[in-house]
Amino acid sequence: MNDSDYDIEYIIYFELIELSPIGTSITQLINILPSSNWEFTFLTRTSVISYFLLDDLKGTITVKRRLDREDLCRLGICSCSNECLLKLEINALSDIYTHIIYVPIIILDENDNFCFFSNDIYYLNISENVPLNTRLILPIAHDPDQTPNNIQSYSIVSNNYSEFRLDNQLTPSMIIIEELDRELCDKYYFNFCAYEGISNQKRSCCTKIILTITDINDNSPKFQHDQQSPLIINISELSPIHTELIQMKAFDPDEGLNGKIIYTFSKWTQNDVTINKIFNLNPDNGSITLLKQLDYEERNNYELQIQAKDCGSNSIPTYATVIIQVVDENDCTPEIFTFSPSDVKFINNSIIYILENISLNTPILYMTVSDCDSNENGRVAMKLISLFNETSVVQLEKITDNTYILKTNIQFDREQKSFYKFTLFAYDHGQLKHSIENHFELYLIDVNDCSPIFENLTNYSFYIDENNEENFILHTFKIFDPDENDQVKLELKFNNNEQQYNHIFQLNEKNQLIILENLDYEKQSFYEFSILAEDIIGHQTFVNISIYVNDLNDNPVKFLTNFIQYELEENQNNYTFIDHIQAEEKDKYDQIIYKIHSDDLDQIKDFIDLKSNGSLYTKKSFDREQINKFEFRIIANDSLYTDLISIEILILDQNDNKPMIISQSPFCYIYNTTNSNKNIQLKLEGYDPDENDNGNISFSLLNPSSMNIILFSNGTLIVPPLYQEYTFDIYLQDNGKSNVLSSIYKNFILLIVSNESECQNYSILSSIQLDQRTFIYFISIILISLACFTIIILIICCFYLLQRHTRIKSLNNKKTPDLTPSFSSSLNEDAENDTLLVSSPSPQFTAMTTVSISTTTTNDSTRLTTFTDRTPTNKSSSLSSSSSATYVKMSHSFEDEIL
């Protein structure tokens, strides 16, 4: 059934005359509804539906049983206080609509009952001395019909008696208007008639009244309350048996038997069998008690006529009417009547089956509630109780006072939860509430609305070693479908680029993925395709399959060449990167370890560092002049295979050495005059450890003592053929391209002598002069130290003397002797910046300073060389006359100077 709004049709009241023939058609509901295929059922669950027949296809309502309004009132099916109204509730269902139709039917009264008196003859007794205007209560006639079809009036037919006047009330009575005299007439006969119905259809019933005039017992009993109006009492239907309802007390002033009152029900009250079974009247005291418990639902009021009569002769009875109204108590439990739409399966009034894809707010159950109590006790409400305080899966909606509809409140999913419980709670509104609970179980019927689900919700990734066995079972897929009894099949799916996988992968009937061939990592290391899972109605699920082939060490490691030569400039920083040695390995994940051959390790371990990953570094800075080449072998090992490569590293020269002169100063040349008068040609030897242009030296002459000296760039020195001492500076420069280095040798001495002994004497004299200078240097240091110590002692003493005022005057006259040598200032002047070099006694060396071209010029006080006369001198010369002592002032930068 489609989800549609329910509707309520309030039909205009139908009126039906009671006693209508069986089969009488009241209405045809299909004529007032939209065109559709309708199905009609009664919602009403009371006994009223037993009187009607409903055509389930056309909705025709016809009379099924005899409808007697008086019987319906007596049975309490309808309330007859005003009108007899029967209520029918009918559910109309179609594929599109759901209507609840409310059909009230008024049963019209028909004058179908004849009036009657309880007795054919009534015998009344009255005393002859009854006072005037005494009211003699006459029996009443009965007619269960409704006004105006019931009793309308009374009359005395052929009333020839003037002593009496009829008071034509609904409770008839005769009033004595003239005094009675038993001696004149002891009996009166009346033909007493009651009339029912409207004027043109009036009917009557009659009875005979024989009134006997008795002798004087001239007081009749009188009730305490007004006898003209009935006494109405309300009695709870739950009053227990033997409860005294009321005591109808009457009084008679007569004495004896004439004053003793006997209470009885009137004859017409006694004719009501129900009253006799329920009520008991105590004849002695007029107390009315219960013989049986009242039931409001069976009968809600009783009219009792009480007769009080004394025991005297000619007693005249007095009548009083008691109307007992039964008060309804909340003694009935509400009832719930349910039915379901055609597409909802409802079992045992408690189990509901619906499809899981049922729409939101779809009706699944219709309910009516009833309570046989009246007023608030019979007003029933219903509410929904959800278990565990969770949001209810259904909602209850009120349609009429006693009709409800149950709708879905959520969107169901059987795969999440297939079973729910809830409770409908119906209760009345009485003081002591009665309630009823109906427990329901809601089951969801599965709909194939789910796709297959793989055990692994994400994609599958597999890792397998290469060279696997053929027909290798890689994985067994576990698939389930949350739907019930669903069947799932698997299928491999390849795209256009993966069609060649058909001969590699296969799925069998056990959902096992089989690898048919051996996989080779070097050919293909990764495979990707999809698996389709499909259920019987076409729900599909795809998962991606990724297969990673693990590389095995099945290929040997190999260098692409057997020999590599590297060129590396000298003076590089420590740990200079040379190269990354790389061997070829087809196996991707095999780790290759590189190491130096053990036979070559000792010779290069202090120079070359090889990391295990093949990175080749220097351990220190190389000097080509010390070592110019390394040769060693490297082994590559992948834990199974090895290969060998030879490495040669050539150290390239850099211009990092300054040129030096080999020839020593003083340079003695023995000139033999027998040779010739040609100029003397000498060869000065220089040295630069660098190679090529970096080691080629050019000589230049600076500051010669004679202009006759010529120095060629190749070191050839031309001097005149004279016995003489020459001094000059020699400037050396290499031919480096990127960096040119040079040196200056100052005060180079060239001696042209005639024999060897002159050279030796010159060397000895230089040594002695050097020793005198050393002595003077040390003596100066000692004197300076003594002077400083003396000054410190004087400062301490002066401070001490200032503390002693008695000694200050005597000490102030003393003079401090000046012990500082006269030359201390000159020594201290350059003490920090100068270095004193003392010549050694070597016969081949005379003190000389070699200064780099980049150094600062020495100050004028520096004495480069002091050359003594070649003639022998007095070796006992004092220190003060040691003019031959030589001070050599060196630059702070010893790297730029060569001694």
Summary of the structure (lengths in Angstrom):
residues: 899
radius of gyration: 74.0
end to end distance: 119.2
largest distance: 230.6
contacts: 2625
relative contact order: 0.05
helix: 14%
strand: 38%
